[in-house]
Amino acid sequence: MNDGVNGVALAVFIFFFLAVTAMGFLAARWRKAENEHSLDEWGLGGRSFGTWVTWFLLGGDLYTAYTFVAVPAAIYAAGAAGFFAVPYTILVYPLIFTLLPRLWSVSHKHGYVTTSDFVRGRWGSKGLSLAVALTGILATMPYIALQLVGIQAVLDVMGVGGGEDTNWFVKDLPLLIAFGVLAAYTYSSGLRAPALIAFVKDTLIYIVIAVAIIYIPIKLGGFDEIFASASEKYTAARAGGLVPPEAGQWTYATLALGSALALFMYPHSITATLSSRSREVIRRNTTILPLYSLMLGLLALLGFMAVAAGVKVTNGQLAIPQLFENMFPAWFAGVAFAAIGIGALVPAAIMSIAAANLFTRNIYKDFIKPDATPEQETKVSKLVSLLVKVGALVFVLTMDKTVAINFQLLGGIWILQTFPALVGGLFTRWFHRWALLAGWAVGMVYGTVAAYGVASPTQKHFGGSSKEIPGIGEIGYIGLTAFVLNVVVTVVLTFVLRAAKAPEGVDETSPQDYTADAGDPGVQVELPPATADSAH
C-alpha cells in the first residue's frame, strides 16, 4: 500500500462526493409532493417512480459498495468459490418476476408501506407482523454498517485519516463527515435522494468496470496471464487449485440458492419495489435487472486481476481499492473510489429508510401509538432513520471489520426465515398464523445457534455461515437448513392447528387485490385501521 495521501485521487473523490451531496439535498424538490408529511412521500417517493428510475434505484439498492468490494475480494481469497454471487443473482429474477408484481398490487391497493404491513393484513396477526419487522431491522443494521466499511476501505487506500497510531477522532473524521452528510440529506429528501443519486452511482460503476476489464488485462499481459497467475496461487494454497474441492460443492450450491431466496426479503429491496408507480414497471424491471448480473460477473474477475497484479493486503476488503490505486492513473483511481463511495451512500440511505419504516408502521403505530397521524409517522420515521445510521456507525467504529461481515452473513440467515410468511401469503392462505410464527422462531433459533458454533481462524464464534447439514452430512449454508426446518414446522403445525380448529386471523385482502394496478378503481394509498381481530 502506498504511503501518504493520493492527492489527485482524493480531489476527484471529493468532487463527486460534493456533487452527489448537492443532488441529495436538491432531491427534495424533485417530483415535489403536495403533502410532504406522509410516509408514502418520504419513505416511498410518492410511489411515483417509472421504469428507469426504479431500475437505477433497485440496482443501486442491491449492488452496493459491499458488492463492489466483497465479491472480487472473495475471488481474491478463495478462488472460483467466490462466484456464487453470480448464479444467485441469476436465480433470483425468475423468482421475483412471479412474486413482486403481486406484492406491489396488494400493497398499492391497501397502502402497505412494509412487508410487515402485508403480513399483518394477510394473516391477521400483529405478532407475526412484529416478528417480520424485528427480523428486517436486525438483518438490515449490519448491512448498513458494511456500506460504511466500503467507504472506509476506499479512504484507507487513499491514505486519508492517518496511520494506526493516529488519534481515533482524526482517523475516523472523514467517515464521520460522510455519515453526517448521508444522514442529513436522507432526513431532508427521503427516498428521492438515493433515487436521484443512483443515476450517478450506477453510471460511474459501469464506466469503471468497462475500463477495468479492458485496461487492466492489457497492463497485465492478457487474461491468459491473469488466469495462469491465479491458478498458480490457488494450487499452491490448497488441493484442487482454482476450482473448490468436491466437498465445497454443496456449500456453493446451497449458499447460492439460499441467497437467491433471501435477497428480496430484505426491507430495502421491497422499499425500492413499492416506490414504483405501476405493476407493469415491476414486471419490466425484473426482465432488465439481469444486466446487473453481467456487470457482477465482470466485477468478480477483478479478484483474479488483483492476484495477477501482486496485490498484497492483510484485509481482503482492501484488495480491489488497492488494485485500482496500483493500476489506474491517479485521476481515474479517484473516479473508481468515487464509484465505490457513492455505491455505499445509495444503499445505506435506502436501508435506513426501510428499517425506519418498519419501526414506524409495525412497532410505533401498531403497539405504541395506534392513532398516529401521517405527519407523526413521517417524523418518527425520519428520526429512526438517523438512529439506525448512528447504530451502524458505532458498529463500524467499535468492532472488528470481520465481525461486521459475519454479522451481515447472520442477517442473511435471519431474513430468509421471513420467506414463508411473506411469499407464502402472496399465493395461499392455507398456512396458520401461529404455525408461521412457530416456524419462524425455530428457524431463527437454529440458524443463530448453528452460526454461533462456527469458528474461523480469527474468531471463535460466528466465523462463517456454513455447517454440516443434519441427516445429510455435507457442509451447506446454515440459512437454507434453517429455512427447511422453518417450512417443516410450519406445515406440520398448520395440520395440527387446523385439526384443533384454532382461531385464524382476519384476512383483509381479496383475490383481485393481487392483480390490481394503479389505474384500477378503488385503489387506496393509506393503510386502513387494524381491526380488533388482527391483534392476535
C-alpha positions in Angstrom: 0.0 0.0 0.0 1.3 3.4 -0.9 2.4 5.8 1.8 0.8 9.3 2.2 -2.3 10.7 0.7 -3.1 10.3 -3.0 -4.0 13.9 -3.6 -5.3 13.7 -7.2 -7.5 10.7 -6.4 -8.7 12.4 -3.2 -9.6 15.6 -5.2 -11.6 13.6 -7.7 -13.3 11.7 -5.0 -14.3 14.9 -3.1 -15.6 16.4 -6.3 -18.0 13.5 -6.9 -18.9 13.3 -3.2 -19.9 17.0 -3.2 -21.8 16.6 -6.4 -24.0 13.8 -5.1 -24.4 15.7 -1.8 -25.9 18.6 -3.6 -28.1 16.2 -5.6 -29.2 14.6 -2.3 -30.5 17.9 -0.9 -32.0 19.1 -4.2 -33.9 15.8 -4.5 -36.4 17.2 -2.0 -37.6 19.5 -4.8 -37.6 16.7 -7.4 -41.2 15.5 -8.1 -42.2 17.6 -5.1 -45.3 16.4 -3.4 -48.3 18.4 -2.4 -48.2 16.8 1.1 -44.6 16.1 2.2 -45.7 14.9 5.6 -46.6 11.4 4.6 -44.7 8.2 4.8 -45.8 7.4 1.2 -43.9 10.6 0.1 -40.9 10.5 2.4 -40.4 6.7 2.6 -41.6 5.6 -0.9 -41.0 8.7 -3.1 -44.7 9.1 -3.5 -45.0 5.7 -5.2 -44.3 7.6 -8.4 -41.1 6.2 -10.0 -41.1 4.9 -13.6 -39.1 2.1 -15.2 -35.7 3.8 -15.4 -35.8 5.4 -12.0 -36.9 2.1 -10.4 -34.2 0.2 -12.4 -31.4 2.5 -11.1 -32.9 2.6 -7.6 -33.1 -1.2 -7.4 -29.7 -1.6 -8.9 -28.2 0.9 -6.5 -30.0 -0.8 -3.7 -28.9 -4.4 -4.5 -25.5 -3.9 -6.0 -23.8 -2.0 -3.2 -20.3 -0.8 -2.2 -20.0 -4.0 -0.3 -20.8 -5.9 -3.5 -18.1 -3.9 -5.3 -15.5 -4.7 -2.7 -16.5 -8.1 -1.3 -17.4 -10.2 -4.4 -13.9 -9.7 -6.0 -12.4 -9.9 -2.5 -13.9 -13.4 -2.1 -12.5 -14.4 -5.5 -9.1 -12.9 -4.4 -9.1 -15.0 -1.2 -11.0 -18.2 -2.2 -10.9 -18.6 -6.0 -13.9 -19.6 -8.1 -15.9 -20.3 -4.9 -16.5 -16.6 -4.7 -18.5 -16.7 -7.9 -21.6 -18.0 -6.0 -22.9 -14.4 -6.2 -23.3 -14.7 -9.9 -25.7 -17.7 -10.1 -27.7 -16.5 -7.2 -28.5 -13.2 -8.9 -29.5 -15.2 -12.0 -31.8 -17.4 -9.9 -33.5 -14.5 -8.1 -35.0 -12.8 -11.1 -37.4 -15.5 -12.3 -38.5 -15.8 -8.7 -39.2 -12.1 -8.2 -41.0 -12.0 -11.6 -43.7 -14.2 -10.1 -44.0 -12.6 -6.6 -43.1 -8.8 -6.8 -46.0 -7.8 -9.1 -48.4 -9.5 -6.7 -46.8 -7.8 -3.7 -46.9 -4.4 -5.4 -50.6 -4.8 -6.3 -51.8 -5.7 -2.9 -49.6 -3.1 -1.2 -50.8 -0.4 -3.6 -54.4 -1.4 -3.1 -54.2 -1.3 0.7 -51.5 1.4 1.2 -48.9 -1.1 2.7 -45.5 0.5 3.2 -43.6 -2.5 4.5 -43.7 -6.3 4.2 -44.9 -6.4 7.8 -47.9 -4.3 6.8 -48.8 -7.0 4.3 -48.1 -9.9 6.7 -50.4 -8.3 9.3 -53.2 -7.7 6.8 -53.0 -11.1 5.1 -52.7 -13.3 8.2 -54.5 -11.0 10.7 -51.6 -11.3 13.2 -49.8 -8.4 14.8 -47.4 -10.9 16.5 -46.3 -12.4 13.2 -46.0 -8.9 11.7 -43.8 -7.8 14.7 -41.6 -10.9 14.2 -41.1 -10.0 10.5 -40.4 -6.3 11.4 -37.8 -7.1 14.1 -36.1 -9.6 11.8 -35.9 -7.0 9.0 -34.4 -4.3 11.3 -31.9 -6.8 12.8 -30.8 -8.0 9.3 -30.5 -4.5 7.9 -28.3 -3.0 10.6 -25.1 -4.9 9.8 -25.8 -4.4 6.1 -25.7 -0.6 6.6 -22.6 -1.0 8.6 -20.9 -2.8 5.7 -21.6 0.1 3.4 -19.6 2.3 5.8 -16.9 -0.3 5.8 -16.8 0.1 2.0 -16.2 3.8 2.3 -13.6 3.3 5.0 -11.7 0.8 2.7 -11.5 3.5 0.0 -10.4 6.2 2.5 -7.7 3.8 3.8 -6.3 3.2 0.4 -6.2 6.9 -0.4 -4.2 7.4 2.8 -6.9 9.6 4.4 -7.1 9.6 8.2 -3.5 8.8 9.1 -2.0 5.5 10.3 -2.9 3.2 13.1 -1.3 5.4 15.7 -3.3 8.4 14.7 -5.8 9.9 17.2 -9.1 8.0 16.7 -11.1 11.1 16.0 -8.7 12.3 13.3 -8.5 8.8 11.8 -12.3 8.4 11.6 -13.2 12.1 10.8 -13.6 11.5 7.1 -16.0 8.6 7.8 -17.9 10.8 10.3 -18.3 13.6 7.7 -19.6 11.1 5.1 -22.0 9.7 7.7 -23.2 13.2 8.6 -23.9 14.2 5.0 -25.7 10.9 4.4 -27.9 11.4 7.4 -28.7 15.0 6.6 -29.9 14.5 3.0 -31.7 11.3 3.8 -33.6 13.1 6.6 -34.4 16.0 4.2 -35.3 14.3 1.0 -36.2 10.7 1.9 -36.2 8.1 -0.8 -36.0 10.7 -3.5 -32.3 11.3 -2.6 -30.9 7.8 -3.2 -33.2 7.5 -6.3 -31.6 10.6 -7.9 -28.1 9.7 -6.8 -28.4 6.2 -8.1 -28.1 7.5 -11.7 -24.6 8.8 -10.9 -23.6 5.8 -8.9 -24.5 3.2 -11.5 -23.1 5.2 -14.4 -19.8 5.5 -12.6 -19.7 1.8 -11.7 -20.4 0.8 -15.3 -17.7 3.1 -16.6 -15.1 1.8 -14.0 -15.9 -1.8 -14.8 -15.8 -1.3 -18.5 -12.4 0.4 -18.3 -11.0 -2.1 -15.7 -12.0 -5.1 -17.8 -10.1 -3.8 -20.8 -7.3 -1.6 -19.4 -6.0 -3.8 -16.5 -5.7 -7.0 -18.6 -3.7 -5.1 -21.2 -1.3 -4.0 -18.5 -1.0 -7.5 -17.0 -0.4 -9.3 -20.3 -3.9 -10.5 -21.1 -6.4 -12.9 -19.5 -4.3 -15.9 -20.2 -1.6 -14.5 -17.9 -4.2 -13.4 -15.3 -5.8 -16.9 -15.0 -2.4 -18.6 -15.1 -1.2 -16.5 -12.1 -4.4 -17.1 -10.2 -4.3 -20.8 -10.8 -0.7 -20.9 -9.6 -1.6 -19.1 -6.4 -4.6 -21.3 -5.6 -2.8 -24.5 -6.5 0.0 -23.7 -4.1 -2.5 -22.7 -1.4 -4.8 -25.8 -1.5 -5.7 -29.1 -3.3 -7.9 -28.5 -6.2 -6.4 -25.2 -7.1 -8.7 -22.6 -8.7 -11.9 -24.7 -8.5 -13.2 -25.5 -5.0 -12.8 -29.1 -3.9 -15.7 -31.6 -4.2 -16.5 -31.1 -0.5 -17.3 -27.5 -1.2 -19.9 -28.0 -3.9 -22.8 -28.4 -1.5 -21.7 -25.2 0.2 -21.5 -23.4 -3.1 -25.0 -24.6 -4.3 -26.8 -24.1 -1.0 -25.3 -20.6 -0.5 -26.4 -19.6 -4.0 -29.9 -20.9 -3.6 -30.4 -19.6 -0.1 -29.0 -16.1 -1.0 -31.4 -16.0 -4.0 -34.4 -16.8 -1.8 -33.3 -14.2 0.8 -32.3 -11.2 -1.4 -35.8 -9.7 -1.9 -36.8 -10.5 1.7 -34.6 -7.6 2.8 -36.7 -4.5 3.6 -34.7 -2.2 1.4 -35.4 -4.4 -1.7 -39.2 -4.1 -1.0 -39.0 -0.4 -0.3 -37.4 0.2 -3.7 -40.0 -2.0 -5.3 -43.1 -0.3 -3.7 -41.8 3.1 -4.8 -42.7 2.3 -8.5 -45.8 3.7 -10.0 -47.3 0.6 -11.6 -47.4 -3.1 -11.7 -46.0 -3.1 -15.2 -42.9 -1.1 -14.1 -42.1 -4.0 -11.7 -42.5 -6.6 -14.4 -40.3 -4.7 -16.8 -37.6 -4.2 -14.2 -37.4 -8.0 -13.4 -36.6 -8.5 -17.1 -33.9 -5.9 -17.4 -32.3 -6.1 -13.9 -30.2 -9.2 -15.1 -28.0 -6.7 -16.8 -26.5 -6.1 -13.4 -25.7 -9.8 -13.2 -23.5 -9.4 -16.3 -21.8 -6.5 -14.5 -21.3 -8.6 -11.4 -19.6 -11.4 -13.4 -17.2 -8.9 -14.9 -16.7 -7.3 -11.4 -15.8 -10.7 -9.9 -12.9 -11.1 -12.4 -11.2 -8.2 -10.6 -10.3 -10.6 -7.9 -8.2 -12.6 -10.3 -6.6 -9.4 -11.6 -5.6 -8.5 -8.0 -3.8 -11.8 -7.7 -2.1 -11.4 -11.0 -1.1 -7.8 -10.2 0.6 -9.0 -7.0 -1.7 -7.0 -4.6 -0.8 -7.9 -1.0 -3.2 -6.8 1.7 -3.9 -8.1 5.2 -7.5 -7.2 4.9 -9.1 -8.7 1.8 -11.7 -5.9 1.6 -8.8 -3.6 0.6 -7.7 -5.8 -2.4 -9.8 -4.1 -5.1 -9.3 -0.5 -3.9 -5.6 -1.2 -3.8 -5.7 -2.8 -7.3 -7.3 0.5 -8.6 -4.6 2.5 -6.8 -1.8 0.4 -8.3 -3.1 0.1 -11.9 -5.0 3.2 -12.7 -3.7 6.8 -13.3 -4.4 8.8 -10.1 -7.3 10.7 -11.6 -9.2 7.6 -12.7 -8.4 5.9 -9.4 -10.3 8.8 -7.9 -13.3 8.0 -10.2 -13.2 4.4 -9.2 -13.0 5.3 -5.5 -15.9 7.7 -6.0 -17.9 4.8 -7.6 -17.4 2.7 -4.5 -18.0 5.5 -2.1 -21.3 6.6 -3.8 -22.1 2.9 -4.1 -22.2 2.9 -0.3 -24.3 6.1 0.1 -27.2 5.0 -2.1 -28.0 1.6 -0.4 -27.2 2.9 3.1 -29.8 5.6 2.6 -32.5 3.1 1.3 -31.7 0.6 4.1 -32.0 3.2 6.8 -35.3 4.4 5.3 -36.6 0.8 5.1 -35.7 0.0 8.7 -37.3 3.2 9.9 -40.5 2.5 8.0 -40.6 -1.0 9.7 -40.2 0.5 13.1 -42.8 3.3 12.5 -45.5 1.2 10.9 -45.2 -2.1 12.7 -43.9 -1.2 16.1 -44.7 2.5 16.8 -48.1 2.6 15.1 -49.2 -1.0 16.0 -48.1 -1.1 19.6 -47.2 2.4 20.9 -49.5 5.0 19.2 -52.2 3.4 17.1 -53.8 6.7 16.4 -50.6 8.3 15.0 -51.3 10.7 12.2 -49.4 10.6 8.9 -47.4 13.6 10.0 -46.4 11.9 13.2 -45.4 8.7 11.3 -43.2 10.7 9.0 -41.5 12.5 11.9 -40.8 9.2 13.8 -39.5 7.5 10.6 -37.1 10.4 9.9 -35.7 10.2 13.5 -35.4 6.5 13.5 -33.6 6.6 10.2 -31.0 8.8 11.9 -30.7 6.4 14.9 -30.3 3.4 12.6 -27.4 5.1 10.8 -25.8 6.1 14.2 -26.1 2.4 15.3 -24.4 1.3 12.1 -21.6 3.9 12.6 -21.0 2.8 16.2 -20.9 -0.8 14.9 -18.2 0.0 12.4 -16.1 2.2 14.7 -16.1 -0.1 17.7 -16.0 -3.6 16.2 -13.5 -5.5 14.0 -14.5 -5.4 10.3 -14.5 -9.2 10.1 -17.2 -9.2 12.8 -19.3 -6.8 10.8 -19.0 -9.0 7.7 -20.0 -12.1 9.7 -23.0 -10.4 11.3 -24.2 -9.5 7.8 -24.0 -13.2 6.9 -26.0 -13.9 10.1 -28.5 -11.3 8.8 -28.9 -13.3 5.6 -29.8 -16.4 7.7 -32.3 -14.4 9.7 -34.1 -12.6 6.8 -34.6 -15.9 5.0 -36.9 -17.0 7.8 -39.5 -14.4 6.8 -39.9 -16.1 3.4 -42.8 -18.4 4.4 -44.9 -15.7 5.9 -44.3 -13.2 3.1 -44.1 -15.3 -0.1 -46.5 -17.9 1.2 -49.0 -15.2 1.9 -48.8 -13.9 -1.7 -50.0 -17.3 -3.1 -52.0 -19.1 -0.4 -54.0 -18.6 2.8 -53.6 -22.3 3.9 -50.9 -21.8 6.5 -51.9 -21.0 10.0 -50.6 -17.8 11.5 -49.4 -19.5 14.7 -47.7 -22.2 12.7 -45.9 -19.5 10.7 -44.8 -17.8 13.9 -43.5 -21.1 15.4 -41.7 -22.0 12.1 -40.1 -18.5 12.1 -38.9 -19.0 15.7 -37.4 -22.4 15.1 -35.6 -21.2 12.0 -34.2 -18.1 13.9 -33.1 -20.1 16.9 -31.5 -22.9 14.8 -29.8 -20.5 12.4 -28.4 -18.3 15.2 -27.1 -21.2 17.4 -25.6 -23.0 14.4 -23.8 -19.9 13.2 -22.6 -19.2 16.8 -20.9 -22.6 16.7 -18.9 -21.9 13.5 -15.3 -20.9 14.2 -12.7 -19.3 11.9 -9.0 -18.7 12.1 -9.8 -15.2 13.5 -13.0 -15.9 15.5 -14.3 -18.5 17.9 -17.9 -17.8 17.2 -19.9 -16.6 14.1 -16.9 -17.4 12.0 -19.0 -18.3 8.9 -22.3 -19.2 7.5 -21.8 -22.9 6.5 -22.1 -26.0 8.7 -22.8 -29.7 8.3 -26.4 -30.3 7.2 -28.2 -32.7 9.7 -29.1 -36.0 8.2 -27.0 -35.4 5.0 -23.5 -34.9 6.3 -22.5 -32.4 3.7 -21.4 -28.9 4.5 -24.1 -26.4 3.5 -25.5 -22.9 4.0 -27.0 -22.6 7.5 -29.7 -20.3 6.3 -31.1 -22.8 3.9 -31.1 -25.6 6.5 -32.9 -23.3 9.0 -35.4 -22.4 6.2 -36.2 -26.1 5.6 -36.8 -26.6 9.3 -38.9 -23.5 9.3 -41.1 -24.8 6.5 -41.4 -28.3 8.0 -42.5 -26.9 11.4 -45.0 -24.5 9.7 -46.6 -27.3 7.6 -46.8 -29.8 10.4 -48.3 -27.3 12.9 -50.7 -26.0 10.3 -52.2 -29.5 10.0 -52.3 -29.8 13.8 -53.9 -26.3 14.4 -56.4 -26.8 11.7 -57.4 -30.1 13.1 -57.8 -28.5 16.5 -59.8 -25.6 14.9 -57.5 -23.0 16.3 -58.8 -19.5 15.6 -57.5 -17.9 12.4 -56.9 -14.2 11.9 -58.9 -12.0 9.6 -57.6 -11.6 6.0 -58.3 -8.0 4.9 -57.2 -8.8 1.3 -59.2 -10.3 -1.5 -58.0 -12.3 -4.6 -58.4 -9.4 -7.0 -56.1 -7.2 -4.9 -53.1 -9.3 -6.1 -53.5 -8.3 -9.7 -54.7 -4.7 -9.2 -52.9 -1.9 -11.0 -52.6 1.8 -10.3 -55.4 2.8 -12.6 -58.0 0.3 -11.2 -61.0 1.8 -9.3 -61.0 1.6 -5.6 -57.2 1.6 -5.1 -56.2 3.3 -1.9 -52.9 4.7 -0.7 -53.5 4.8 3.1 -53.4 1.7 5.3 -56.8 1.1 6.8 -57.0 0.9 10.6 -56.2 -2.6 12.0 -59.3 -4.5 13.2 -59.7 -5.8 16.7 -59.3 -9.3 15.3 -55.9 -8.6 13.8 -54.4 -8.0 17.3 -53.7 -11.7 17.8 
